[in-house]
Amino acid sequence: MGIIDTRVIDDMFGPLDCQLAPDNRWNGWLSPAFTLDATRQLSAQTLRMADKYGYDSVDTIHVIDGRADSAETVHIIDSGLTYEINDEGDTAPLAVAVRINWRALNRGESGATEITRANARTRKASRKRTPGGRGARRQVVIQICWMYADESDTAANVVPLRDGRYSIGGWERAWHFASWWCVCGSASDWHEPACEDCDRSRDDQPPVSAPMRIAASRVAETLHRLAPEATSVLIETGTGQPYICSVFAGEAEIDTADDTGPLDTETLGAADEILRQAVDTASGPGELTEAGWHRVEDEAFSTVYRIVFPS
């Protein structure tokens, strides 16, 4: 298989649009190439993570903008960390200085970007000017591994490929395919256009393919095996373990007793398990209502939602 368009994620970042060769792997992980827009998204995600958990917890991506005719500029990237500067234990702020000769960069010259540890001289230079000019827009992408930045040079200039994409993290991050969820409950890799189980296309999914909406379809499918007339259910969520308390065909309630109604204990139990798995992923009541679960008042139960099955 050659180069494909897809989306990737890892344990912390994504999903991000990219191109990659599925067979080009490192220890099983993928090697994606990102557009500039996707690279900016990844940069924002890494910086949010660094701000929240500390710069020594994540490799950060930085996009520096300039123009083809900009004067040379120096940019300081601070981490909020410190490093020891002598044997007495004195410390200094840990930061990286990026010196960019924009005109040399535009000509494709090597060495147009220089990365060093920031010091008083580079900090002073960074205050002299910002990228100006009216030429074509240019960018420099920098990746910094802060965890080891006090020991060695771990900042790198990510040079774009011939097609202008940026190969980031292919030998460092656990990139794998992002998934899309079909309303039938099956997951497929992002670049697979149709569900393998039901053949429904990725573009033909309900507006919200969240776990709660998928669960509604799966519950309907489960109950319809024995009660095809079922159109909605009431579920109790206030006990910590959601379960079906009533099943309806239109306005009429269906008998759910094991020995007198069309449904049996095993079928209702299977539907309850689908609901439990979905509710476990919900961030709160707002996500339930967004997925079409309607809160109703019921004297017999504390927290009840009505789920109307997809037609």
C-alpha positions as CSV (number, residue, x, y, z in Angstrom):
1,M,0.0,0.0,0.0
2,G,1.3,3.5,-0.9
3,I,0.7,6.8,0.7
4,I,-2.8,7.3,2.1
5,D,-4.8,10.2,3.7
6,T,-5.9,9.3,7.2
7,R,-6.0,10.5,10.8
8,V,-3.7,9.6,13.7
9,I,-3.7,9.8,17.5
10,D,-1.4,8.7,20.3
11,D,-2.0,8.5,24.0
12,M,-2.0,12.3,24.4
13,F,-2.5,14.0,21.0
14,G,-4.8,14.0,18.0
15,P,-6.8,13.2,16.1
16,L,-4.9,14.9,13.3
17,D,-5.2,14.7,9.5
18,C,-2.1,13.4,7.8
19,Q,-0.5,11.3,5.1
20,L,1.5,8.2,5.7
21,A,2.6,4.9,4.4
22,P,0.9,2.2,6.5
23,D,3.8,-0.2,6.1
24,N,6.4,2.3,7.2
25,R,6.4,1.6,10.9
26,W,8.7,1.9,13.9
27,N,8.0,-0.8,16.5
28,G,4.5,-1.0,15.0
29,W,3.8,2.7,15.2
30,L,3.1,5.0,12.3
31,S,5.1,7.8,10.8
32,P,2.7,10.5,9.8
33,A,3.4,13.7,7.8
34,F,1.3,16.7,8.6
35,T,0.2,19.8,6.7
36,L,1.1,23.2,8.3
37,D,-2.4,23.6,9.6
38,A,-2.3,20.1,11.3
39,T,1.2,21.0,12.6
40,R,-0.3,24.1,14.2
41,Q,-3.0,22.0,15.8
42,L,-0.4,19.6,17.2
43,S,1.7,22.5,18.5
44,A,-1.3,23.9,20.3
45,Q,-2.0,20.5,21.9
46,T,1.6,20.0,23.1
47,L,1.7,23.5,24.6
48,R,-1.6,23.0,26.4
49,M,-0.2,19.8,27.8
50,A,3.1,21.4,28.8
51,D,1.2,24.3,30.5
52,K,-0.9,21.9,32.5
53,Y,1.6,19.2,33.5
54,G,5.0,20.9,33.0
55,Y,7.3,21.2,30.1
56,D,9.5,18.4,31.2
57,S,6.5,16.0,30.7
58,V,6.1,16.5,27.0
59,D,8.0,17.3,23.8
60,T,6.7,20.6,22.5
61,I,6.2,21.7,18.9
62,H,6.5,25.4,17.9
63,V,5.6,27.1,14.7
64,I,7.5,30.4,14.1
65,D,6.1,32.7,11.3
66,G,8.0,35.1,9.1
67,R,8.4,36.2,5.5
68,A,10.8,35.6,2.7
69,D,12.3,39.1,3.0
70,S,12.2,39.4,6.8
71,A,15.3,40.5,8.5
72,E,17.1,37.9,10.7
73,T,15.3,37.4,14.0
74,V,15.9,35.6,17.3
75,H,13.0,33.9,19.2
76,I,13.2,32.7,22.8
77,I,11.1,29.7,23.8
78,D,10.8,29.5,27.6
79,S,9.9,26.4,29.6
80,G,9.5,27.6,33.1
81,L,12.1,25.1,34.1
82,T,15.6,25.7,35.4
83,Y,19.0,24.0,35.1
84,E,22.2,24.0,37.2
85,I,24.9,26.3,35.8
86,N,27.7,25.4,38.2
87,D,28.9,22.9,40.9
88,E,27.5,25.2,43.6
89,G,23.9,24.4,42.5
90,D,23.1,27.8,41.1
91,T,20.3,27.7,38.5
92,A,19.2,29.6,35.5
93,P,16.0,29.5,33.4
94,L,15.9,26.8,30.8
95,A,15.0,28.2,27.5
96,V,15.9,27.7,23.8
97,A,16.9,30.5,21.4
98,V,16.1,30.1,17.7
99,R,17.9,32.4,15.3
100,I,16.4,32.5,11.8
101,N,17.9,34.1,8.7
102,W,14.6,34.4,6.7
103,R,16.3,35.4,3.4
104,A,18.7,32.4,3.6
105,L,15.7,30.2,4.5
106,N,13.8,31.4,1.4
107,R,16.8,30.5,-0.7
108,G,16.9,27.0,0.7
109,E,20.3,27.4,2.3
110,S,21.4,25.0,5.0
111,G,22.1,26.6,8.4
112,A,19.5,29.3,8.0
113,T,18.1,28.2,11.4
114,E,20.3,28.0,14.4
115,I,19.1,26.6,17.7
116,T,21.0,27.2,21.0
117,R,20.4,27.4,24.7
118,A,19.1,30.9,25.5
119,N,21.4,33.3,27.3
120,A,21.6,37.0,28.0
121,R,22.9,37.8,24.5
122,T,20.2,35.9,22.6
123,R,17.5,37.3,24.9
124,K,18.7,40.8,24.1
125,A,18.7,40.0,20.4
126,S,15.2,38.7,20.5
127,R,13.9,42.1,21.7
128,K,15.4,44.0,18.7
129,R,13.0,43.0,16.0
130,T,10.1,40.8,15.0
131,P,9.6,39.3,11.5
132,G,8.5,42.0,9.1
133,G,8.6,42.3,5.3
134,R,6.0,41.8,2.6
135,G,7.4,38.7,0.9
136,A,5.9,35.2,0.8
137,R,5.0,33.7,4.2
138,R,7.5,31.3,5.6
139,Q,7.5,29.1,8.7
140,V,10.0,27.3,10.9
141,V,8.9,24.3,13.0
142,I,10.8,23.4,16.1
143,Q,10.5,20.3,18.3
144,I,12.0,20.4,21.8
145,C,12.4,17.5,24.2
146,W,12.5,19.4,27.5
147,M,13.0,16.3,29.6
148,Y,16.7,16.1,28.5
149,A,17.2,19.7,27.5
150,D,19.5,20.5,30.5
151,E,21.8,17.7,29.5
152,S,22.3,18.0,25.7
153,D,20.9,19.6,22.5
154,T,17.4,18.1,22.2
155,A,15.8,20.8,20.1
156,A,15.5,20.2,16.4
157,N,14.4,22.1,13.3
158,V,11.7,20.0,11.6
159,V,12.5,20.5,7.9
160,P,9.5,20.2,5.6
161,L,9.3,17.4,3.1
162,R,9.2,18.1,-0.7
163,D,5.4,18.3,-0.6
164,G,5.6,20.9,2.3
165,R,4.4,18.5,5.0
166,Y,6.2,18.0,8.3
167,S,7.2,14.5,9.5
168,I,6.8,14.7,13.3
169,G,7.2,12.0,15.9
170,G,7.5,9.0,13.6
171,W,10.3,7.6,15.6
172,E,9.2,9.0,19.0
173,R,5.5,8.9,19.4
174,A,3.1,6.0,19.5
175,W,1.1,7.2,16.5
176,H,-1.7,4.9,15.5
177,F,-4.8,5.2,13.3
178,A,-7.7,7.3,14.6
179,S,-11.1,5.5,14.5
180,W,-14.6,6.5,13.5
181,W,-17.6,4.9,15.0
182,C,-20.5,3.6,13.0
183,V,-24.0,3.9,14.4
184,C,-24.1,0.1,14.5
185,G,-21.4,0.2,17.2
186,S,-18.4,-0.9,15.1
187,A,-15.2,1.0,14.8
188,S,-13.1,1.5,11.7
189,D,-9.8,3.1,10.9
190,W,-10.3,6.7,9.7
191,H,-9.3,6.0,6.1
192,E,-11.7,3.1,5.7
193,P,-14.8,4.7,4.0
194,A,-17.4,2.1,5.1
195,C,-18.2,0.0,8.1
196,E,-17.1,-3.6,7.6
197,D,-20.0,-4.9,9.6
198,C,-23.0,-3.0,8.1
199,D,-21.5,-1.3,5.0
200,R,-22.8,2.1,6.1
201,S,-20.4,4.8,5.0
202,R,-18.5,7.1,7.3
203,D,-20.2,10.1,5.6
204,D,-23.7,8.6,6.1
205,Q,-23.6,8.6,9.9
206,P,-25.9,10.5,12.3
207,P,-24.8,14.1,13.1
208,V,-23.5,12.9,16.5
209,S,-21.8,9.5,16.5
210,A,-21.1,9.8,20.2
211,P,-21.2,6.7,22.4
212,M,-24.6,7.6,23.7
213,R,-26.2,7.9,20.3
214,I,-24.5,4.7,19.2
215,A,-25.8,3.0,22.3
216,A,-29.4,4.0,21.4
217,S,-29.1,2.2,18.1
218,R,-27.5,-0.9,19.7
219,V,-30.2,-1.1,22.4
220,A,-32.9,-0.8,19.7
221,E,-31.3,-3.5,17.6
222,T,-31.0,-5.8,20.7
223,L,-34.7,-5.3,21.8
224,H,-36.1,-5.5,18.3
225,R,-34.9,-9.1,18.0
226,L,-37.8,-10.1,20.4
227,A,-39.9,-6.9,20.3
228,P,-39.7,-5.3,16.9
229,E,-42.5,-2.9,17.8
230,A,-40.4,-1.2,20.5
231,T,-39.9,2.5,19.8
232,S,-38.4,3.9,23.0
233,V,-37.2,3.1,26.5
234,L,-37.0,4.7,29.9
235,I,-33.7,4.2,31.7
236,E,-32.8,4.9,35.3
237,T,-29.3,6.4,35.8
238,G,-29.4,7.6,39.4
239,T,-28.3,4.3,40.9
240,G,-24.8,4.4,39.4
241,Q,-25.6,1.4,37.1
242,P,-28.1,2.5,34.4
243,Y,-30.8,0.0,33.5
244,I,-34.0,-0.1,31.5
245,C,-37.1,0.4,33.6
246,S,-39.7,0.6,30.8
247,V,-40.1,-0.3,27.1
248,F,-42.7,1.4,24.9
249,A,-44.3,0.8,21.5
250,G,-45.5,4.2,20.7
251,E,-47.5,5.3,23.8
252,A,-48.2,1.7,25.0
253,E,-45.9,0.1,27.5
254,I,-44.5,-3.3,26.6
255,D,-44.7,-6.0,29.3
256,T,-41.1,-6.7,30.3
257,A,-41.8,-9.6,32.7
258,D,-39.7,-12.6,31.8
259,D,-42.6,-15.0,31.8
260,T,-45.4,-13.0,30.3
261,G,-43.9,-10.4,27.9
262,P,-42.0,-10.8,24.6
263,L,-38.6,-9.8,26.2
264,D,-36.5,-12.1,28.4
265,T,-34.0,-11.3,31.2
266,E,-31.0,-12.1,29.0
267,T,-32.1,-9.6,26.3
268,L,-32.8,-6.8,28.8
269,G,-29.5,-7.6,30.5
270,A,-27.6,-7.3,27.3
271,A,-29.3,-3.9,26.6
272,D,-28.5,-2.7,30.1
273,E,-24.8,-3.6,29.6
274,I,-24.7,-1.5,26.4
275,L,-26.1,1.5,28.3
276,R,-23.6,1.0,31.2
277,Q,-20.7,1.1,28.8
278,A,-22.0,4.2,27.1
279,V,-22.7,6.1,30.3
280,D,-19.3,5.3,31.7
281,T,-17.8,7.4,28.8
282,A,-20.1,10.4,29.3
283,S,-18.6,13.6,30.7
284,G,-21.9,14.6,32.3
285,P,-25.7,15.0,31.9
286,G,-25.1,17.5,29.1
287,E,-23.6,14.9,26.9
288,L,-26.6,12.6,27.4
289,T,-29.1,15.3,26.4
290,E,-26.9,16.3,23.4
291,A,-27.1,12.8,22.2
292,G,-30.9,12.9,22.4
293,W,-31.5,11.3,25.8
294,H,-34.5,13.3,27.2
295,R,-34.8,13.8,31.0
296,V,-38.2,13.0,32.2
297,E,-39.9,13.3,35.6
298,D,-40.8,10.0,37.2
299,E,-42.1,9.5,40.8
300,A,-40.8,6.0,41.0
301,F,-37.3,6.7,40.0
302,S,-34.7,9.4,40.8
303,T,-33.0,10.1,37.4
304,V,-34.8,8.9,34.3
305,Y,-34.1,9.5,30.6
306,R,-36.2,8.5,27.6
307,I,-34.3,7.2,24.6
308,V,-36.3,7.3,21.3
309,F,-35.0,4.7,18.9
310,P,-33.7,5.9,15.5
311,S,-36.3,5.3,12.8
